[in-house]
Amino acid sequence: MIKKLDWYILKKFLGTFFYAIMILAVIACVIDYSEKVEDFVKRQVPTWEILNYFKNFIPHITALLFPLFIFIATIFFTSKMAYKSEIIAILASGTSFQRMMRPYIIGGVFLSLVSLVANHYIVPAANKQRIAFEDKYIHYSPQSSDKNVHLRLGKDLYVYMQNYDYVSNNGFRFTAETIDGTEMKEKVMADRVTYDSTTKTWKLFNVRVRTNDSLTEKFETFTELEKEYPFTPYDLDEDEAIKDALTTPELNEYIAREKLRGRETLSFFYVEKYRRTAQPFAALILTIIGACIASRRVRGGSGLHLALGIIISATYIMALQLTNTYATKAGLDPLIATWIPNIIYGLLALYLFIRQIR
């Protein structure tokens, strides 16, 4: 049962956290607005679209720093309790440190579950609208695709394009090959292609088609030909920002599709996939560390505890960035990379907890 002590600590815990995260959201919105206000004025962005943008910006920025603000909030209110001798009074009443930690665990688990659901579904949905707004009013759209792009569209279908001009809606030197095992069944070559977004078909110009049915080979030419291929011009660009706008089921489908197409830079997407689960666990681990550190009354009071908390937060961010870099650049398994900081700080949390109960 949750008793008065649990409610007392939980109210302080959740109240401090939500107050801190609200202050963060306001400050972040003000800073982001000051950076983009010139673009808003230049593009004459409607007020309601700006408000909708910040409505979607808030989940993005809060999710980014969610575990760290849980950590700071834990240290802040626990340090104040220790400075007022409330921790000493609780322990002197016969309450064990393990029992006192129960509301911290309950609060940490609750916030971790909120973060877990938000990371997998809510934040990506908000990011989809945020990124669409930035692409429309802030960022400049790409003028052309990458050069010499190869895609695998199916088990035996491969396409190549020299480049695609998004302004004129024209692609150049297009090739589509159907290969069965080691035998090429069909090869379609076109000097120029365009994409019809209404019918979702490709129009090919100055086309040469070579077909082979094992017995006979046929070569045909066409001035114009219309074909259906399961990709769009924007699939030719490796846009890594798209990972933030996909819910986890959509991200799994995207990874499977791009893996089939032979994309080599999927490590960024795997890191994002595993991070969404690892980050909520970090929130619980940092809650335990914060409670163990701040529950001791020391000279320097809350200031010393907060300084120590900021140092630990900084080292956690550095460890996370370092392992993510190794995953994307040096071939480290993304699953291991996203969980290494949690393992290290989980061991630190266990050590601090054992030291407290001895």
N, C-alpha and C positions, 0 to 999 in steps of 0.2 A: 504493500500500500504506500501511496505517496503521502508523507506526513508534513507537518508544519515546516520542519527544517528543509525538506525537499522543495516545498513551494517557495520558501523564503529565498533560497539560493537560485532556484529556477527563474523566479521573477527578476532577480538582479542580473542573472546571466543573459536571458533573452531580451530584457529591457535594454541593457547596455549594448548588446550586439545590434539590435535593430536601430537604436539611436545612432550608433557609429556608422552603420551601413547607410542610413538615411543621409547623414552629413556627407559621407563619401559621395553618394549619388548626386547631391546638390552641387558640391564642389566640382565634380567631374563634368557635369552638364554645363556649368558656367565656363570652365576652361575650354571645353569642346566648342561651345557657342562662340567664344571669343576668337577661336582659331578659324571658324568657318563663316563668321558673319559677313565677310566680304563676298564670299561665294553666294551666300543667301541673297544679298542685295544685288549682286551682278546678274544672277540668274532669275531674280524676282520670284523666289520660292514662296508659295502661299503659306500663310501662318499656320493653317491647320496641318499642312504637311510637315512643317518644322516641329510642331508639337507631337505629331505622330512619330517622327524620327527620334525624338528624345524619349518618348515612351518605350521605344525599342532599344535605345541606347542604354538605358538604365539596367535592364537585365544583363546586357553584355558586360558592362564594367563591374557590376556587383559580383557576377559569377567569376570574373577574372581574379578578384581579390577575396573571394568568400572565405576560404580557410584562414587566411592571414588575419582577417578582421575578427573571426571567431577567436583566434589566438590572442589578439590584442585586447578584445573585450574580456576574455577570461582573466588575463593578467591584471587588467585595470580594476575590475570590481573585486577580485580576490585579494589584490594588494590593499585596497581600501578596507576590506574586512579585517585583514591581518593588522593593518595600522591602527584600527579601532579596537584591537584585541578581541574581536568577535571569534576568530579562529581558535584562539586560546580558550575562550569560554566554552565553545562547542566541544573541544577535545577534553577540557577539564570536567565536563558533565558526564564523562564516561563514553562518549561517542568515539568510535575508532575512526582513524583516517580513511579506512576502506568504506565505512558507512557514510562519512562526509562526502566521499567522492561520488556517491550514487546519483545525486541530482546533476552533477557535471556530466556523467555518462549518459543520463537520460536526455539532457539538453543537447549534448554532442551528437547522439544518435539521431535525435529529431532533426537537427539542422543538417546532418549528413544525408538523411533521407530526402529532405527538401532539395539539397544540392544535387543529389543523384537524379531525381526526376527532372529538375530544371536543366541539368547538363545534357540529358538525353533527348528532351522533347521541347521544353519551354524556351530555353535560350536559343537553340537553332531556329525555331520559328520566328523569334524576334529578330535574329540576325539576318534572316532572309529578307525581311522588309527594310532593315537598316542598310544592308549592302545594296539593295535595289535603289534606295534613295541616294546613297553616295555615288553609285554608278551614274545616276541620272543627273545629279546636280553638282557633285564635287569632283569626282574623278573624270578624266577624259577617256572616252571609249577607245579601245585599240583600233588603229587604222588597218592593220593587216595581221594575219596569223603568223605563227612561227614558220620558218622555212624548212622544206624537205621533211614533211610530216608523214609518218607511217602509222597506220592504225589497223588493228585486227578486229574486224566487226563480227566475226562468227568463227565457227569451227574451221571453216575452209575458205573464208572470204577476207582478203587483205586489200587495203586501199592506200594509195600514195598521192600526195599533192605537193607541188613545189611551194606554193603559197596561196593565200586567199585574201583578197582585198575587200574588207568589210564596207568600205565607202561605196564602191561601184558594184558590190555583190557579185564579184567575179573571182573564180579560182583558175589556176593555170597548171598545165601539164598534169592532168589527172590520170590515174591508172587504177583499175580495179581487177584483182586477180582471184579466180576461184581455183583452189588447189585441192585435189583429192590425194592425200598421201604425198607421193613425190611426182604426181602427174598433174599438169596444169590443164584444167578443163576449159577455162575461158579467160581471156584477157581483153579488157575494155580500155581503150586509150582515147583521151580527148584533149584537144589543145586548150579548151576553155570550158568551164562549168559555171552554172549559177544555181542558187537554191531558192525554191519557191516555198516560203514559210506557210502559205495558205494550204496548199495541197501536200506539203511535206515531201516533195519530190525534187530530184536533181535533173536539170536540163544540161545535156552534153552537146558540145558543138565541135564539128570536124572530127567525127568519131571513127575509130578503127576497131573492129571486133574480130578477134581470132578465137575460134572454138575448136575443140579437139575431143572426139568421142572414142579415142583409142584406135579406131579404124581409119577415119578420114579427118582431115583438117580443113577448116573453112575460114576464109578471110573476107570480111564485108566492110564497106565504108558507108557512113551516113553523114549527111549535113547536120542533122539535129536528131537527138535521141533523148527520151525521157525515162529515167530509171528511179527506183526506190532503193535507198541505202539507209541503214539505221544509224545515222549520225547527222549532226548539223554543223555549219561552219564554225560555231563557237566551241565545238568539241576538239577543234584543231589547236586550241590554246590550252596550255597547262596552267589553269587558274587555281592556285592553291587556296585562295580565299574562299572558294566554294565549300570547303570542308566545314567552315563555321556555320553555314546556312542549311546544313543537312541534318535532319533528325537521325538517330542511330540506325533505324531500319533503312532509311534512304542512304546513309553513309555505307552500310554493308553492301547494298545493291550497287552503289557507285564503285566501290572497291572491286567487287566481283567483275563488273563490266570493264573497268579500266585494266584490270589484270588480264582479262581475255584479250584486250586490245594491245597488250604488250607494253603498257606504260611502265617506265623505270623509276619514277619518283613517287611511288605510293607510300614510302615510309612516313611522309608528313601526315597522310591520312590515317595510317595505323596508329601513329602517336596520338592523334586527336581522338581516335576511337577509344584507346585504352585510358587516356587522360580523363575522360568523362567519368570513368568509374574510380580511378585512383584518387582523384582530387577530393571527393567526399570522405574517403577514408583518412586522408591527410587532415581534414577538419577535426575528426575525432581524436587522432593522435596528438595534434597540436593543443586540443582542449586539455588533455591529460597532462601534457608538458607544462602548459600555462598554470594549471591548478597546483601542480607540485612545486613549481618555482615560486609563485606568488603567495603561497600559504604560509611562508616563513616570514616573520617580521624581522627586517634587517635595517641597519642604518642607511639612510638615503630614501627610505619609504617607497612610495609608488614610482618615483622617478627612476630609481635604480632598477626596479622590476621592469618598467617600460623600456628602459634602455637595453636591458638584457633580452627582452622580448623582440625588440627591433633587430638586434644582432642575430638572434636565432632565425627570425623571419627572413633576413637578408641571406643568411647561409642556406636556408631551405630553397629560396628562389634561385640562388646560384647553382645549387646541386641539381635542381630540376632543369634549368637551362643547359647545364653541362651534359647531363645524360640525354636530353632531347637532341642536342647537337651531335652527340656520338651516334644516336639512332638514325638521324637523317643524313649524316655526312660520313660516318665511319663504319656503318654496317652493324651496329649493335642492335639486338632484337628490340623492337619498339615496346613489347610487353614488359621486358626486363627493365628497359630504360625508364618507363613511367613509374615503375614500382620501386626502383632502387632508393629514391629519397624517402619513401614511406617506410621501407625496411630499416633504413639507417635511423630515422627519427622515431620509429616504433621501438627500436632497441633502446634509444635514449629515454623514451617515455617509460619503458619497463624499468630501467635502471633508477630513474628518479622516483618512481612509485615505490620500488623495493626499499630504497634508502629512507623514504618517509615513514614506512610502516615498521622499520626496525627500531 
